[in-house]
Amino acid sequence: MVELRHLRYFLAVAEEKHFGRAADRLHMAQPPLSSQIKQLETELGTLLLERTTRKVELTDAGALLMKRARQILADVEATKTDVGEIGRGAAGVLRVGFSGTATYRLMPEIVRVARERFPLVRLQISGEMLTPQMEEGLLENRLDTAILRPPVQSTEISLEEIQKSRLVVALNRQHPLADSSDPLNISELA
């Protein structure tokens, strides 16, 4: 049976691409780590890592397992957090990511409204994030929702516009474009 520890061990080796560094990271000796990875490969019936004396490379099956193991472990951590919160009396946890400007403009209002309407839901806020970080967080189930600026690369993420923001350009008064009273085209800034 594949156990969570097998996934943690595998991820350490896959990320470090070296058994010795992975063993150090896991605070264990290298021989038991190698044995655990062999057990995992036997359980799954396929080679996950190509080993040489100098490096470790992922097989195609290993690359898939690396992606899935990250998701599984993220889900386990999120479940532990959510169950703990409910056990402490909250009706749930909502993990929200905010982009830089939204952290200061929208977050305080969203938090206020959420506390009024859903007093038993605990908000877990991650502010000043970049869109790619939030997209990854949503896909890996570390965030439930995010206030971000498009574009978003993944088709698995649903977007709903909540506000439009004007962008402005700040220029030195001596700059040739500073005299223009008309809106600037983005191509003029190139």
Residue pairs with C-beta under 8 A, 6 or more apart in sequence:
1 43
2 40
2 43
2 44
4 72
4 73
4 76
5 36
6 36
6 37
6 39
6 40
6 43
7 65
7 69
7 72
7 73
8 26
8 73
9 22
9 26
9 33
9 36
9 37
9 40
10 37
10 40
10 48
10 62
10 65
10 66
10 69
11 66
11 69
11 70
11 73
12 22
12 25
12 26
12 33
13 19
13 22
13 33
13 37
13 49
13 56
14 48
14 49
14 56
14 58
14 62
14 65
14 66
15 22
15 66
16 22
16 25
16 56
17 55
17 56
17 57
18 55
18 56
19 30
19 33
19 34
19 37
19 51
19 56
20 30
22 33
23 29
23 30
23 33
26 33
37 48
37 49
40 48
41 47
41 48
41 49
44 61
44 65
46 59
46 61
47 59
47 61
47 62
48 58
48 59
48 61
48 62
48 65
49 56
49 57
49 58
49 59
49 62
50 56
50 57
50 58
50 59
58 66
70 140
71 140
71 141
74 140
74 141
74 142
75 141
78 95
78 141
78 142
81 93
81 124
82 92
82 93
85 92
85 93
85 122
86 92
89 120
90 120
90 121
90 122
91 118
91 120
91 121
92 120
92 121
92 122
93 121
93 122
93 123
93 124
94 114
94 118
94 121
94 122
94 123
94 124
94 144
94 145
95 124
95 126
95 137
95 142
95 143
95 144
95 145
96 110
96 123
96 124
96 125
96 126
96 143
96 144
96 145
96 146
96 147
97 126
97 127
97 129
97 133
97 134
97 137
97 138
97 143
97 145
97 146
97 147
97 148
98 106
98 107
98 125
98 126
98 127
98 128
98 129
98 146
98 147
98 148
99 128
99 129
99 130
99 131
99 134
99 146
99 147
99 148
99 149
100 128
100 129
100 130
101 165
102 147
102 148
103 127
103 128
106 147
106 162
106 163
107 125
107 127
107 147
110 147
111 123
111 125
114 121
114 123
115 123
126 137
126 143
129 137
129 146
129 148
131 148
131 149
131 150
131 151
131 152
132 153
134 143
134 146
134 148
135 146
135 148
135 152
135 153
135 154
135 157
136 142
137 143
137 146
138 144
138 145
138 146
138 154
138 157
139 154
139 156
139 157
147 162
150 159
152 159
169 177
169 184
169 189
171 177
171 178
172 178
177 184
177 188
177 189
